[in-house]
Amino acid sequence: MATNQLLPLLLLALVAGSHAGSIAVYWGQNGNEGTLADTCSSGLYAYVNLAFLTTFGNGQTPVLNLAGHCDPSAGTCTSLSSDIQSCQSQGVKVLLSLGGASGSYSLSSADDAQSVANYLWDNFLGGSSSSRPLGDAVLDGIDFDIEATNGDFFDDLAKDLAQFSSQGKKVYLTAAPQCPYPDAHLNTALQTGIFDYVWIQFYNNPSCEYSSGSIDNLTSAWRTWISSVTATSFFLGLPASSAAAGSGYIPPDVLISQVLPAIKSIGKYGGIMLWNRYYDELNNYSATVKSSV
């Protein structure tokens, strides 16, 4: 009798567990957000995107911009190497995010894409270079937060980066498109079907974000994305506080009671992505929602 009573509880636990998601966060654009090591040791995140490599491609000298944390041109970002390794030792994957909203980047040809891929491999991934901005630490992958350019040749860049996975350690590929489908800058890259995780930005996009208490536009967009793009899983990208974006903030209680149950039931759910660590810490957002993600 006791065993039979336990069975439904076990099944419930299995069902709940099958939808358990992870939290991804962007770090690097606010000098007041604390260290990378502290971000990872918080136990809140499975993925940390270092934001951003703001300049690359088209013959430009690549520029890493980590706001007030360090100065790559002075070589002071190499001190992050031990933080990155500390994150990885705790099971947190650390990726370099390309682009951002105010970068100067574009790719002029397939050859240009290959040369950027080689640069990323040698300077941030498993290759070698005398000028590794983050020191010897080997990042887990590359995030595409492409919010400018027409997206030409970013499919080539994704394929070129994926090729490096054959050299031992897997190179994770992630992307942060805007929620209107198809994304104006990342569609061609995403159509390759080789991205591991797609964290869709459901903010600053009124047509497909949560607004005025309604989740309909958001769930409709989620359905479109997961049926149109091939990826291992999709993440709900959110502002970590109402100050983190112009629109699209979802209060934690609404996220837990309405939004997450809805998108988990639709499928391909991997978790949530938050912009960014600074606002998350201020608002205690991920700590509040983590057990429901």
N, C-alpha and C positions, 0 to 999 in steps of 0.2 A: 504493500500500500504506500509506504513512504517513498519507494523508488518511483512509483507512478506519479506521485505528487511533484517529485523533483523534476521529472522529464519536461513538463511545459516550461519550467523556469530555465532549464538548461537550453531548451530550444530558443526561448526568448533571448537569452544571453548570446547565443550563436548568431541570431538574426541581428541583434544590436551590434555585435562585434564585426559582422561582415560589412557594416557601413561605417566603421570607425575611420575617421579621416585624420589628416595631419595638418599642421599649420606652417605656411611659408611666410617669410617676412623680408622686407627690404631694409637693408642697413647701409649707411654710408653717406646719407644726404643731410645729416644734422649732427653737428659736433657735440650736441648736448644729450645724445641718446645713449651714452655709456659705451663701454668697450665691446668689441666683437666677442671677446671671451665671456663677458658677463651675459651678453645676449644669448649665447649658446648654453651657458650653465644655468640659465633660468628654467630649463626643462620644458619650455613652451613650444619650441619650434623644431621641425624636422628638416627644414630647408631655410638657408639664409642667402639672399641674393645681395652681393656687394654692388652697390650702385654709385656710379656708372662708369663705363668706358665711353666717354662722351664724344670723342673724336676718333674716327678711323675711316679707312677706305679712301679711294680716289686719290691716292698718292700722299695723303696727309700723314703726318707723324701722329701716331695714336696718343691720346691723352686720357689718363685715368683721373677722375675727379671724385674724391671721397670727402668733399666739403672740409670741415674743420679737423678731421681726424689725423691727417698726415699730408705731406707734400711729396708726391711721387718724383717731381723734378729734382728735389733735394735728397731723394733716396730714403726718406724717413718712413715710407710705407712698408719697407721690408720688415719692420718691427711687428707687422701683423702676421708674419709667418707662424709664430708660435701660437697665436690666437686661433688661426685657421686649423692648425694641427690639433689643438685642444678641442675645438668644435668637432672635428672629425673623429677624435677618440671617443666622443660621447654619442656618436652615431648621427651627428648633424651633417647634412650635405651642404657644402659651401660652393656657390656658383658666382661667376662674374656676369653681371648684367650689362648688356650692350645697349647704348642708346640713351633713352630717357626723353623727356619732353623738350629739352632745350639744347640738345647736342648738335654737333656739326659732323654728320656722317652720311655716307652713301657708298654704293658699290657701282663701279663703272663697267665692269665686265666679269665674265667667269674667271678670268685670270686674276683680277683684282680680288675676287672672293677667295680664291685659293691662297693669295698672298696674305690676306687678313687671317684666314684659318691657320696658316703656318705661323704667323705672328702670335696668335692666341695660344697655339700648341707650345711654342718655344718659350713664351713668357709667362704663361699662367697655368698650363696643363703639364703633360708629362715630358715635354721636350726640354731643351736646355738653351740658355742664353746668358750672356754676361750682364744683361740689364733687366732681370726679372723684378718688376715693380713691387711685388709682394713677397720677395725672397724665395726660398727653396720650396715652400709649401706647394703641393700640387692640388689645384682646385678640382672639384668633382664634375664641373660642367659649365655650360654657357647658357645664359638666359637672354632671350631676344625681347627687349622692351623697345621695339622700333615704332616711334611715333612721328617720324618724319620720312621723307623720300617716298618714292612710289613703290618701294619694295623690290625693285629689280635686283636679281642675282642673290637675294637672301636665301632662295632655295638652294643655290649652289653652295653658299656658305654653310648652310645646315648639313648638306650632304658631305661636304669636305670635312667638317668637324666630326661627323658620325664615323667617317673612315678611320679616325684615330683610335676608335674603340678597339680596333683589331690589334693595337699595339700593347695589350695588357689590360690596363684599367679602363673600365667603361667611362665614356664621356657623356654625361647626361645633357640632354637638350630640353630647354623649357622655353615657353613664350608667354607674353603678357598682352594679348590683343585686347582692343576695346570690345564691349559687348555687342554693338551693331554688327550683324553678319552680312557679307564677309568683311573682315577687317581691311581697311584701306591700305595698310602697309605690310601686313604679315600674311595675307591670304596665300600668295604663291609659295612662301616657305612652308606654311601649315599644310598645304595640299601634298607635300612630300610624304606625309603620314609617318615621319620618323621622330616626331617629338615625344618625349616621355610624358611631360606634364604641361598642361596649358592652363595658366591662371588668368582667367578672363576678368578684365576690369569692369565690374558692374558699378562704376561711379563716374561722375562727370559725363554721363550719357543718359539723359532723361528718357529716351525712347525705350530703354531696355533695363532700367534699374528699378529698385524698390522706391516707390514714392507714394505719399499720401495714404499710407496704410495698405497699399495694394501690392501683392507679389505677382500679379498676372503677367506684366511685361517681362519681369525677370525670369519666371518659369518658362515662358514662351521662348525667350532667347536661349535659355539653357537647353531646351529641347532641340532647337535649331543647331546649336553648336555641336552637341554630342552626336547628332545624326549626320552632320556634314563634314566633320573633321575626324581623322583617325589619330588617336593618342592613347597612351596607357590610361590616363585619367585626367579629369578636369577639376579645377579648383575655382571656388567662388571668390573673386577678388573684391576686397572691400576696404573702405577707409577705416582706420582703427579708431577714429574719433570724428565728430562732426566738423572739426577744424582741419582735418586731413585732406578734404576734397570739397569741391564746390557743391556737390550733391551726391546722393546715393548712400548716405550713412544709414545703417540699419541698427537700431538699438538692440543690445544683447538679448533682451527678453523676446523680441520679435524674431530675431535670428533663430533662437532656440526653439520657440514654440511654433513658428510658421514656416520660415524659409528653409531651414535645414531638412525638416521632415519632407517637405515638398520636393526638393531637388534630389534628396537621397532616393526617393521612390521613383524618380525618373531614370536615374542610372548614371554610370561612368563617373561617380563622385569620388574625388580624392581627398577633399578637405577644403580649407579656406586659405586665401593669400591676403596678407594685410600690408597696406601702405600706411605707415611704416613703423619701424621700431620705436622711434621717438614718441609718436602719437599713441602707440600701443601701451608704452610704459606710463604715459600721462593718464590714460583713460582706463588702464587695467583691462583692456578689451579681451585679449586672448586668454588671460587668466580666468575671466568670467565665463567664457564660452567653451573653453577647452574640453571639458568633460562631455559636452554635447556634440563636438565636432566629429 
